[in-house]
Amino acid sequence: MADFLKIILVILVLLFLIKKKLDLGFVLFLGALLTGVIFSLGFPALARNILEALTSAETLSLIGIILLVLYLGTLLQLKGNFKRMVDCLRNLIPEPRLILALPSAFIGFLPMIGGALMSAPVVEEAGRRWKLSPAWKTFLNYWFRHIWEYCWPLYVNLILASAILQIPIKRIAFFQFPFTVLAAALGLVILFKHVPRLASDKNSKGFLDNLFQLLFSIWPLLVAIFLIFIFKFSMLFSLAVTALLTQVFFRMSLQERLRIIWKSISLKTLFLIASVMVFKRILEVSGALNSLTSAIHPQGASAYLLLFAVPFFLGLLTGVNHAYVGISFPILLPIFGPENPDMVLVMFAYVSGFFGILISPAHLCLALTLEYFKADLRGVYRILILPSVVIFLAAFLVLLFLRII
């Protein structure tokens, strides 16, 4: 019981530091040091394990993947590919109301900080035809931007979950794909119920011309996904090949190439990833996870409560999509099952954390979209809460019928 209280202390310290808005990577690194100290790991063992965590093939591969994802997102944004994609979508969509949803959804295929701002101008322009309120424009742009985060393998939270659980990312994506379908369906039901249908508004370009331009604008994404899912290459290799091809086929000066590469490097993100892997390693070697297993029965009510509470409150407090995975999944690993994780439990914890993310006022996409449309948060919440709760309840019902009853 004493060891269990130590883990609770670590969690409370992490939550306190997060609330103080300290850098998340720094918070996690301090959490790893605190865990090592209170579990009497000893300085030599602590230093050795930190070094081994930082230099492990798993960590280096993960950092490589994140760097390449950030590079592709920055490249396509700065070269105007996303803007061309949105313009083509406006001319391809037969149902005008879908222009309020599909651009945000397409841009959501490639994670990037504040990505909801890319599609916000399109939603703003389209929203004028229906005289939509700022709250409705904010909701539609924000909601459809995030429908893929349950299953799309380029998202950092899924990449982290795969690394922490040591299972293929495709397995996680397969189990959580129904929640992407549910999120899209809920968004469309709300869209079609609130927004009346109007006549289509297209330019003179033909369907094939727009389709070709659309595919051409996102060809790096298509290549990466093709290599991962069709040829079944590793994610790191697939993204590396894609990045190399962009260097070959994008016409840029050397100065522009270097500028894009430099702009895509986020030292804060890299430090966060490194800290997550250090935190996971220290939890394992210190015996903290074993003490959690002995204190909490993996099938008991307290375990299910932790599966919800830890990721949800981390997501709500941080507003950072991968924070709740990076912090809570190592802690919850004994409940998931370290050797062969129970995917129903993983799914419930993931959806619980993302529920917190969706309604978090600290979520950058929500904050930026609110600012762009000059919307009131309370007005957006009146629309946002219901579909967010429905998705969480769907995850809870799956847990209830497959594991609790």
N, C-alpha and C positions, 0 to 999 in steps of 0.2 A: 504493500500500500504506500509505503514511503516513496518508492521509485515512481509510482503512478502520480503522486503529488508533485514530484520533481518535473514530470512531463507537463503537468498542468501549469506549473510555474513558468516553464519555457514558453508555452503558448501564450500565457498572459503577458509576459515580457514582450513577445513579438507583437501582440496586439497593441500594447501600450506604445511601442516605438513606431508602429505603423500609424497610429492615431496622431503621433507627433510629427508625421509627414517626413520622417527620415527616409533616405534612399533605401529602396526595398532590398537591393543587393547587400548593402551595408547591414541592414536589419537581419537578414538571413545569415550573414557571416558571423555577426555577433551571437545569433541564436546557436550556431554550431559551436562557437567557443564556450558559451554558457553551458550547453549540453555536455561538452567534454569535461568542463570543470566540476559541475555538480554530480556527474556520474564517475568522478575520480579516474578519468582516463590517463592523466599524467601528461606533462608537457611534451616529452619525447614522442610518445605514442600519438598525441594530438597533432603535433607538427608533421610527423611521418604520414599520418592518414590524410591530412589536408593536402600535402604534396602529392600523394598517390591519387587522390580524387581529382586534383587539378590536371594531372598528366596522364590520366587513364585514357585508353582508346575511346571509351564511351563518351567522356567529356569532350575530348578533342573533336570527335565526330559530330557531336551535338552543336558545338560552337561553329563548326564549318557549315552545318546545315542552316543555322540561324543567320550567319553572315551572308550566305548565298540568297536566302529568302529576302533579306533586307535589301540586298543589291538589286534583285529583280524588281522589287516594288518601287525602289527609287528610280531605276532606269525607265520603267514604263510610265511613271508619273511625270518625270522631267522631260521625256521625249514626246509627250503629248499623246501617247498611245491610249490612255484611259479616256481622254477627251474624244478622240476619234471613235472609240468603242461606243461611247454614250450617244454620239451623233448618229451612228449607224443603227443603234437600237431604236432610236426615235422613228426611223423610217421603215424598220422591219416589223414593228409591233402592230398587228391588226386591231387590237383592242386598246384605244387611247389611254384608258385608265392604268394599263400595265406600265406605262412610262413612269408612273409614280413609284413603281416597285422594281422593275427589272434592272435599270442602271445601278441602283444601290446593290442589288443582289450580285450582278456581274462583277462589280468592283470588289465585293466581298470575297471573291475567289482568291485574291492576293492580299494577305494581311499587310497592313501598314498603319502607322500611328495616325490617328485622326482621319482614317480613310473615308469616313462618312462625308467629309467636306468635298470630296471629289464629285459625288453625285448630287450634293445639295443644290448647286445651281440649276441642274436639270429639273429636280423636283420643284424648285422655286418657280421656274418658268412654266412648267406644266401645271402647277397648282393654281396659276392665275386664271386658267380657263374655267376652273370650278370655284374660284374665290375661296380657296381653302384657308382656314385659320393657321396661324403660326404653329399652334400645338399639333394640328393634324399633319402638316408638312414635316414637322420634326419627327413625329412618330413614324410615318411611312418611310422616311429616309433612314432613320435609326434602326427600325425593326428589320427591314429587309437586308440591310448591310450585315446583320449578324446571324442570319439563319444558318450559315454554313459552319459555325464554330463547334457544332456537335460532332462533325464528321470529316471536315475537309483537312487533308493531311499536311497542308502547308502552315496551319496555325501552330504557334509556339506552344500553346497549352496542350494540344494533342501530341506534339513532338516530345514535350516534357513528360507527359503521362506515359508514353511508350518507353522512354528511357528509364523512368523511375520503376515502372512495373516490369520492365524487361520483356515486353511482348511486342509483336509486330503492330505498327500503327494501323495497318489495314484491319486488324481484329477489332480494335477500338472503334474505328470508323464504321465497320459493319454493324456493330451492336447499337451504335448511337445514331445511325442514319435515320431511323424512324422519327427522331425528334427534329431533324431538319425538315422532313416532310410535314410534320405537324406544325412547326413554326411557319413554314411557307403557307400552308393551308389556312391557318388562323389569320395570318396577315392578309391573305387574299379575301377571305370572308369579310373581314372588317373593312377592307378597301372597297369591295363591291357593294357592301351594304350602305356605306356612308357616302360614296361618290357616285353620282349618276353618270350614265353613259352619254358620251358626246360623239360627234362625227370625227373620223380620223383626220389627222393633219400630217401629211408626208410631203417630202420634196420630190423632184422630178427623177431622181436616180432610180434605176431598176432594182428589183429584189436581189438578183444575183450580184450586182455591183456592190450593194450594201452588205450582203452576206460575206463577200470576199474581203471587203474592207474591215468588217468586224473580225473575221478570223485572222486576218493579217495583223491587226492591231494587238492581238493577244497570243500570237504564235509562240512566244516563249513559255507561256503557261501551258499551252497545249502540248508542247514538246516534253516538258517536265512530267506532266501527268501521264502522257503516253509511255514514257520510259519507265515510270514507276509501276503503272497498273498493267500495261500490255507486256512489256519485256521483263517486268519484275526485277529491275535493277534496284540497287539500294537508293535510298533517298539522297544521300550525299553525292553519289556518283551521278545520278540523274540531274540534280541541280547544278553540279559542276559542269557537266556537258552542256546544259542549257545556257549557263553563264558564258561559257567559252564561245558558243554559237552566236550569242548576242554581240560579243566583241568582234566577231568576224563579219556579221551581216549588218550591224548598225553603223551607219556612216557618221563618224565623229572624229574630231581632232584629238590629238593626244591630251591636250589640256582639258577638253571636255570629258574624256574617259576618266582621267584622274579625278576630276571634280565630282563626277557621279559616284565613283568608288569611295572617295573620301566622305561624301555626304551620306552614303549608305551605312557607314561604320558607326555603330552606336556602342560606345564604351560602357555606358550604363547597362545596356542590355547584355553585353558579354559578361560583365561583372555579375549581373543577376544570375545568368545561366551557371557560371562557375560556382557561385554561392549556393545555388540549389543543389548542385552535385556534391559540394562539400558538406552541406547540411544533411543530405541523405546518407552520406558515408559515415558521418559522426554518429547519427542516430543508430546506424547498424552496428558499428564496432563498439559503441559505449554500453550496449546492452539495454538502451532505452526502449527499443521496440519489443524486446523480449519481455520487459517488465510490463509493457502495455498489454501484451498478449495474456499474461498471467492475471492482470487486474481486471480485464474486460473480456467477457465471453464473446467470441466472434459472432454468435448468433443471438445475443441477448438484446434487450431493449436499449441498454446503454450504448451498445455498439451502433445500433441504428440511429440513435440520437446524435452520436458523434459524426456519423457519416453525413448527416445534414448540417449540424451546427458549425463544425470547424470550417468546411469549405464555404458555406453560405456567408458567415460573418467575415471571413477573410475577403471574399469577393465584394461584399457590401462596403467594407472599410477601405479597401485599396482601390477598387475600380479598375484594377489591372488584370487583364484577361488570364494571364498565366501565373499570377501570384498565388491564387488559391490552389492551383495544381502543385506548384513548386513547394509550397509550405505544407499543405494538408496531406498530400498523397504519401510522402515519406512517413508521416505520423500514422496514417491510416493503413499502411501496408500490412500490418499483422491482421487487421480485420478483413482486408481484401483477400489475404492468403498469399504469402510471399513467393511460394513456389509456383502455384497455378492460380492467379487472381480470379476471383469470382466476378465475372463481367457485369452481372446484375448490380452488385454492390458498387463496382467502379462507375457504372452508368449513373446510379442514384447520387453518388458523391459529386460526380462531374456536373450533372444537371443542377444539383443544389447550389454548387458554387457559381454556376453561370446564371442562375436565378438571382443571386446576390449581385453579380456583375451588371445584369440588365437594368436593375433598379437603383444602382449605385449613383448618387450625384457626383461621385468622384471619377466616374468613367469618362475618359477624355472624349470619346466619340459623342456621348450624350451632352457633355458640357459645350463642345464646339458647335454641335448642331443647334442646341438651344441658343447660343450666341448668334449663329448665322441667321436663324429665322426670327430672332428676337422673341422667343417663346417663353411662356411662364412654365416653370417646372411642375407646378401643381396641375396645370391644364394637361400637360403631357402625361403625368402620372394617371390621370383619370382614364386615359386611353390605354396606357402601357401596362398597368397592373393586371388587368383581367387576362390577357393572353399569356403574360409571364407566369401567373398563378396556374393557369390551365396546363402549361407545359410541366411545371413542377408537380402538379397533382397526377399527371399522366405517369411521370417517373415513379411517384410514390405508389400508385396503383400497381405498376409492374413489380415493384419491390414487395408490396403487400401480398399479391397473389402468387408470386414465384418463390418468395423466401420466408415471409412471416407466417402466412396462413398454412 
